[in-house]
Amino acid sequence: MKKREMMIVAILLIIGWNMLASHIDAKENRSKLDFMANAMESHDISINDWSLYSKKTVDKKSIEEVKHFTKQYRQYTWTYETEDDVYKAIGVYHNNDKDLTEKLQFITTLTNDHTQSYILYEVKGVSAQNDWNNLTDTFNKQAFDIFREETTTFACLTGSIDDMMKGVLNQKSNELLKYFHAETIEELQEDQFVSVSAKTPLWEDFIPTTDDNMNMQISLRSDGLGAKTTVVIGTPIITSEY
């Protein structure tokens, strides 16, 4: 009898471990956009648009080398501009089949004092998606083809809430932070605007701040009584580079 009971216990432990392992694996495989979309949907926030970014620093290239690079991506419509010793090749491709826009930029300095070149890849779309994880996987594969190596993916989701009562922006911000198990690192509060830089354990990449590290940002902006409130959730990026 004891032998049979031990076998039953062993089987139950194996089943429980497999269920736990599957849960952990599923959590680790979830994309940032999937977490963000679920956060918005569970807090009655309508999704308006989304974006994914990736970047790689490369050896300094001449203008001719940049133009040679752009010829490899003929599906993009390319424009070229020079401003303050910075040369940019900007390619845009409207993917009508998938209802999204891809943007590829090659940026290089023209002086020897500050030599830097980098490639930026961005995909933007509107409305909610059926499979955020598949969308991110597709982006990562395309980014790998462009950069020839794995790079960090930055994500951003914008949504809106119908009329919110005055003074509840901070409350909604705290609810979202709780969803991500996030710790506030820096915060700005105004009557119609709240912005929070935070650290969540849900993903590992981060950028340093004055006193700590951060890996997500949440902002809420109200256009006034009776107007919609715009909600933005994203992983931190240096927006001036985009």
C-alpha positions as CSV (number, residue, x, y, z in Angstrom):
1,M,0.0,0.0,0.0
2,K,2.8,2.4,0.9
3,K,4.5,1.7,-2.4
4,R,1.4,2.5,-4.3
5,E,0.9,5.8,-2.3
6,M,4.5,6.8,-3.0
7,M,3.9,6.1,-6.7
8,I,0.8,8.3,-6.7
9,V,2.7,11.1,-4.9
10,A,5.6,10.9,-7.4
11,I,3.1,11.1,-10.3
12,L,1.4,14.1,-8.8
13,L,4.8,15.8,-8.2
14,I,5.8,15.2,-11.9
15,I,2.5,16.6,-13.1
16,G,2.8,19.6,-10.9
17,W,6.3,20.3,-12.0
18,N,5.4,20.0,-15.6
19,M,2.5,22.5,-15.1
20,L,4.8,24.9,-13.3
21,A,7.5,24.6,-15.9
22,S,5.0,25.2,-18.7
23,H,3.7,28.3,-16.9
24,I,7.2,29.7,-16.4
25,D,8.2,28.9,-20.0
26,A,5.0,30.6,-21.3
27,K,5.7,33.7,-19.2
28,E,9.3,33.9,-20.4
29,N,8.1,33.6,-24.0
30,R,5.5,36.4,-23.8
31,S,6.5,39.5,-25.6
32,K,6.6,43.0,-24.1
33,L,3.8,44.0,-26.4
34,D,1.7,41.1,-25.2
35,F,2.1,42.1,-21.6
36,M,1.3,45.8,-22.4
37,A,-1.8,44.9,-24.5
38,N,-3.1,42.7,-21.7
39,A,-2.5,45.4,-19.2
40,M,-4.5,47.9,-21.3
41,E,-7.3,45.5,-22.0
42,S,-7.7,44.4,-18.4
43,H,-7.9,48.1,-17.3
44,D,-10.5,49.1,-20.0
45,I,-8.0,51.0,-22.1
46,S,-8.7,51.0,-25.9
47,I,-5.6,50.3,-27.9
48,N,-4.9,52.9,-30.6
49,D,-1.5,52.1,-32.0
50,W,1.7,50.2,-31.3
51,S,5.4,50.3,-32.3
52,L,8.5,48.2,-32.2
53,Y,12.1,49.5,-32.5
54,S,15.6,48.1,-32.7
55,K,19.0,49.7,-33.2
56,K,22.6,48.7,-33.9
57,T,25.7,50.8,-33.9
58,V,28.0,50.1,-36.8
59,D,31.4,51.2,-38.2
60,K,31.3,54.6,-39.7
61,K,30.2,54.5,-43.4
62,S,30.6,56.9,-46.3
63,I,27.7,58.2,-48.2
64,E,28.4,55.8,-51.0
65,E,28.4,52.9,-48.7
66,V,25.1,54.0,-47.2
67,K,23.5,54.2,-50.6
68,H,24.9,50.7,-51.4
69,F,23.2,49.5,-48.2
70,T,19.8,51.0,-49.2
71,K,19.9,49.2,-52.6
72,Q,19.5,46.0,-50.7
73,Y,16.0,47.1,-49.6
74,R,14.3,48.1,-52.8
75,Q,10.8,47.7,-51.3
76,Y,11.4,50.8,-49.3
77,T,11.0,54.4,-50.6
78,W,14.2,56.1,-49.8
79,T,14.9,59.8,-49.0
80,Y,18.3,61.3,-48.2
81,E,19.1,64.3,-46.1
82,T,22.1,66.1,-44.5
83,E,21.8,68.3,-41.4
84,D,24.5,69.6,-39.1
85,D,27.1,67.1,-40.4
86,V,24.7,64.2,-40.0
87,Y,23.7,62.2,-43.0
88,K,20.5,60.2,-43.0
89,A,19.1,57.6,-45.4
90,I,15.4,57.0,-44.5
91,G,13.4,54.2,-46.0
92,V,9.7,53.7,-45.6
93,Y,7.6,50.7,-46.6
94,H,3.8,50.6,-46.3
95,N,2.9,46.9,-45.9
96,N,-0.8,47.0,-46.9
97,D,-1.3,43.3,-46.5
98,K,-0.4,43.5,-42.8
99,D,-1.7,47.1,-42.3
100,L,1.6,48.3,-40.9
101,T,4.5,50.6,-41.8
102,E,8.2,49.7,-41.7
103,K,10.9,52.3,-41.4
104,L,14.6,51.7,-41.8
105,Q,17.2,54.5,-41.1
106,F,20.9,54.6,-41.7
107,I,22.4,57.6,-39.8
108,T,26.1,58.5,-40.0
109,T,28.3,61.5,-39.0
110,L,30.3,63.3,-41.7
111,T,33.1,64.6,-39.4
112,N,36.0,62.9,-37.8
113,D,35.5,64.5,-34.4
114,H,32.5,62.4,-33.5
115,T,32.4,59.3,-35.6
116,Q,29.3,57.2,-35.2
117,S,26.9,55.4,-37.5
118,Y,23.9,53.3,-36.6
119,I,20.9,51.5,-38.2
120,L,17.4,52.0,-36.8
121,Y,14.6,49.6,-37.7
122,E,11.0,50.4,-36.7
123,V,7.6,48.9,-37.3
124,K,4.3,50.7,-36.5
125,G,0.7,49.7,-36.7
126,V,-2.8,50.6,-35.5
127,S,-5.4,48.8,-33.4
128,A,-5.1,45.6,-31.4
129,Q,-3.6,42.5,-32.8
130,N,-4.7,38.9,-32.6
131,D,-1.3,37.6,-31.7
132,W,1.2,40.0,-30.2
133,N,3.8,37.3,-29.6
134,N,3.8,36.3,-33.3
135,L,4.0,39.9,-34.3
136,T,7.1,40.4,-32.1
137,D,8.7,37.2,-33.4
138,T,8.2,38.4,-37.0
139,F,9.8,41.7,-36.1
140,N,12.8,40.0,-34.4
141,K,13.4,37.8,-37.4
142,Q,13.3,40.8,-39.7
143,A,15.6,42.7,-37.4
144,F,18.1,39.8,-37.3
145,D,18.1,39.8,-41.1
146,I,19.0,43.5,-41.1
147,F,21.5,43.6,-38.3
148,R,23.0,40.1,-38.7
149,E,22.8,39.6,-34.9
150,E,20.2,39.7,-32.1
151,T,19.4,43.1,-30.8
152,T,17.2,44.5,-28.0
153,T,13.6,45.2,-29.0
154,F,11.9,48.3,-27.6
155,A,8.1,48.3,-27.6
156,C,5.5,51.0,-27.1
157,L,1.7,50.9,-27.0
158,T,-0.7,53.9,-27.0
159,G,-4.3,53.7,-25.9
160,S,-7.1,55.9,-24.6
161,I,-9.7,55.9,-21.9
162,D,-13.1,57.7,-22.1
163,D,-13.7,60.6,-19.7
164,M,-11.9,60.1,-16.4
165,M,-12.8,61.9,-13.2
166,K,-10.3,64.5,-12.0
167,G,-7.6,63.3,-9.8
168,V,-7.7,59.6,-10.9
169,L,-4.7,59.7,-13.3
170,N,-2.3,58.8,-10.5
171,Q,-4.7,56.0,-9.3
172,K,-4.8,54.5,-12.8
173,S,-1.0,54.8,-13.1
174,N,-0.6,52.9,-9.8
175,E,-3.0,50.1,-11.0
176,L,-0.8,49.7,-14.1
177,L,2.4,49.6,-12.1
178,K,0.9,46.9,-9.9
179,Y,0.0,44.8,-12.9
180,F,3.6,44.8,-14.0
181,H,4.9,44.3,-10.4
182,A,6.9,47.5,-11.1
183,E,8.7,49.7,-8.7
184,T,8.6,53.5,-9.3
185,I,12.1,55.0,-10.0
186,E,11.2,58.5,-11.1
187,E,7.8,60.2,-11.2
188,L,6.3,63.5,-12.5
189,Q,2.7,64.5,-11.5
190,E,0.6,67.4,-12.7
191,D,-3.1,68.0,-12.8
192,Q,-3.6,66.5,-16.2
193,F,-0.4,64.6,-16.7
194,V,1.4,61.7,-15.0
195,S,4.7,60.2,-16.1
196,V,6.4,57.3,-14.3
197,S,9.8,55.6,-15.0
198,A,9.8,52.2,-13.4
199,K,11.5,48.9,-13.0
200,T,9.7,45.6,-13.7
201,P,11.0,42.1,-13.2
202,L,9.1,40.9,-16.2
203,W,12.0,41.7,-18.6
204,E,15.7,42.0,-18.0
205,D,16.9,44.8,-20.3
206,F,17.2,48.3,-18.7
207,I,18.8,51.7,-18.9
208,P,20.5,53.5,-16.0
209,T,19.1,56.5,-14.2
210,T,20.7,58.8,-11.7
211,D,20.0,56.5,-8.7
212,D,18.9,53.2,-10.2
213,N,17.9,51.3,-13.4
214,M,14.6,51.5,-15.3
215,N,13.0,49.4,-18.0
216,M,9.6,50.8,-18.6
217,Q,7.6,54.0,-18.7
218,I,4.0,54.8,-18.2
219,S,2.3,58.1,-18.9
220,L,-1.3,59.4,-18.8
221,R,-2.4,62.7,-20.2
222,S,-5.9,64.1,-20.0
223,D,-7.2,66.7,-22.4
224,G,-9.6,68.1,-19.8
225,L,-12.9,67.3,-18.3
226,G,-15.1,65.2,-20.6
227,A,-12.2,64.5,-23.0
228,K,-10.3,61.2,-23.5
229,T,-7.1,60.4,-21.6
230,T,-4.2,59.1,-23.6
231,V,-2.2,56.3,-22.0
232,V,1.3,55.3,-23.2
233,I,3.2,52.2,-22.0
234,G,6.6,51.5,-23.3
235,T,10.1,50.2,-22.7
236,P,12.5,53.2,-22.4
237,I,14.2,54.5,-25.6
238,I,16.1,57.6,-26.4
239,T,13.3,59.1,-28.5
240,S,15.4,61.9,-30.1
241,E,17.2,59.2,-32.1
242,Y,13.9,58.1,-33.7
